[in-house]
Amino acid sequence: MFLDKVLDSNAPGKRGLALVAALAMFGAWLVVQGVVHWRAGEREEDRARQLQQTSDLLISQTTGGSMLGAVSLLGLSEPLLKDMATGKLPPDHPEALSRLGVARGRFLVNGVYVM
């Protein structure tokens, strides 16, 4: 191998050149590893920020909306829906389902459920 021949040689210049080349390659490798680590940290911060924004948006659309408040109040003020939620009425009770139909029509949504 070339490196073995250079290191076995008696000329001090060749050994120094080989040492400088090896140190330069090691330094370049360290720089590349540092950049990789730095960029990975930036990507992690970006992902965390996007995830938090998405989470906040979903929470505001599902629990912070005025429609949810109105539908929740409907559940509190309708005795049939209360009875369905507590299990006093079966899940497919016709009068309770008609109340849910009114809520679907009033709020223009497909999914209104009793939980």
N, C-alpha and C positions, 0 to 999 in steps of 0.2 A: 504494500500500500504506500502511497505517496507520502502520507503523514509520517509513517514509520521511518521512511528513508530520510525525511527532513530532520526528524528528531534524532536519528542515529548519526547524522552528519556532524563533522567537527566544526563546521562554520557557524559562529555565533549569530550571524545576521539571519540565517534561515530559521533558527529556533525562535528568535525574536519576532520574525515575520509570522511564523505559525502561531505564536502566542497571541499576537495582536489580532490576527484573523479570528482565532477562537474566541477571544474576548469580545470582538466586534459582533460576531454571530450571537453570542450569549446576550449581549446588550440589546441587540435588535429583537431577540426573542422576548426579553423582558418588557421592551416597549410595546410589542404586539400584545402580550398578555395584559399589560396595563390598560391599553385601549379597549381590548375585549371586555375587561372587567368594568371599565367606566361606561361603555355603551350598554352593557347588560343592566347596570344600575339605572341608566336613563330609561331604558325600555320598561323596566319594572315600575318605575315611577309613573310613566305614561299609562301603563296598564292599570295601575291602582287608581289613577285619576279618572280614567274612562269608566272603570267599574263603579266608582263612587258616583259619578255623574249619572250613569245608567240606573243605579240603585235609587238615587234621589228622584229621578224622573218617574220611575215606576211607582215609587211610594206616593209621590204627589198625584199621580194619575189614578191610583187605586184607592188610597185612603184619604187623600186630601180634597177630593172633589166634592162639589155641592150635591151631585147626584147621589153619592153614597150616603150622605147625611139625610137626604130626603127619603131614600129607600129604607134606611135604618129607622127613621121616625115612623114610616109606614108600618114596619114590623112591630114597633112598640105600641102603636095606636090601634092595630087590627086584632081583635080577640081571636079570630079564626087562625090567623098566622101564628099568634102566640101559642094557641093550642096545638097547632101542627109542630111547632118547634119543640114543645115540651113532650110531645108524643101522645097527647090526649086524642088527637085526630090522626087518621092514617095519612101517609104522604101523598096519596092521590085523592084526597077529599075534594069533591067538585066545587064547593063554594070557596074553599081556600085557593084552589087553582084559578078560579075566576078572579079573585082579588089579585093574584100574581099577574094574571093577564091584563088587568087594568094598569098595573105598574109597568108592564112591558110596553103597553101602548102609550102611556103618559110620558115615559122617559126614552122611548124609541130604542130599546135595547132587547136583545134576545135572551140574555141570561140573567134572570132574577130567580134567586133560590132562597129557600128557608134553611137556615143553619142553626 
